[in-house]
Amino acid sequence: MAVKILSKQEKLGILLQPTWGTPIADAGAFKLCQWINAGTLNANPDVQIDQFNVTSQNGIHFESERFFADATSGLPTIPFSGTCEKATMAMFLAGAMQVVAEAATTPYLKTMTCGGIAAPIDFAAGSGILHTLALVQGDGDDGVILSDAIIQNLNIVWDLNARGVARLVNMSGAWVGRLLEYEQTIVDANWANTTIAQSGFFNNTDTWTLTGAGALTIDEVDYSAECVRRVELQINNNVTSNCKTTGGKAAQYDTAPEYKFIVTLDYNATTEKLLLDYTSGETATVIWTNDSAGATTDGMWTVGITSGATGKLMSPPKIYNGDFIGIQLEIRAYSTGGNSPLTVLYTDTLDYGY
């Protein structure tokens, strides 16, 4: 009898892929993402199963001669959810943002901005940021490789009122790529186990705040002193295939990025004004950080719609928190004057080559 394999035995490795169409071959170089939730790494090859609807069929039943499987024209994905941690978070953020300026020395400050500000990203010509993902499914050397991968969608949640693992900063989303290859020989013994220390979690020993005047400003009113219950950052790149090869495989990606903050506050005499601000389309800024001192040190990061961009409320703010009335701000980030809608400053001690 074959031995069963636990979902907890799966391993995910990620590494920067410098060239379009050339997956990373050095299995020893992948960075191990240990804190991904078991049972979420269910790769989807995006195969289109079709049936020829032509003449001369024998009867009313599906016939195997008319069956067709298209395994090349889709965009395969690897979904994920898990706990954000210091040693590998940069790869998820870079895959979502698509523009990174990395400091030359440690600690490596990575200044990330939105790709495609002046023109669409030409991934096939070397623009943008690609990764190769390797998925090992238990013991043995057979695994799955997803190449030319970028983040399709990334949701990061800071639930400040939660307890246990849910209190830590958590994420979910999906990587999308051009080619998903099964039965690949992957030697994972030398993968860099950079994620074992739980001290690398966020909202554990660090503190997240709307730091400084104007960190949450709507219609020129500063709400940064209000009690923040929950923050969610949503990045959706809406990746689609463009300019396919004659074999059906994508020769380019099209992206239509959207960036949102979901900020939950208490309802009170101050936040009541936000109900009217939504109806009049007022401007919003958000700066959310664990770097209250303004110093660039290991594990510090900031995400924000800064003064170089504009946020707009996208839904009525009034909600209910159990028996209490609450405020939930759905703020979409907009480019203003050619500036990046969203900016991320992230610092760690690893040089990813960005």
Secondary structure, DSSP 8 states (H G I E B T S, - for coil): ------GGGEEEEEEEE-STT-----GGG-EE-TTB-TT----B---EEEE---S---SSS--GGGEEEE-SSS--EEEEEEE-BTTTHHHHHHHHHEEEEE-SSSSEEEEEEES-SSS---GGGT-S-EEEEEEEESSSSEEEEEEEEEEEEEEEEEETT--GGGGS-EEEEEEE-SEEEEEEE---TT-B-----GGGBSSSSS--B--STTTEEETTEE-TTS-EEEEEEEEE---EEEEE-TTS-EEEEE---EEEEEEEEE-STTGGGHHHHHHTT-EEEEEEES-TT----TT-EEEEE-TTEEEEE-S--EEEETTEEEEEEEEEEEE-TT--S-EEEEEES-----
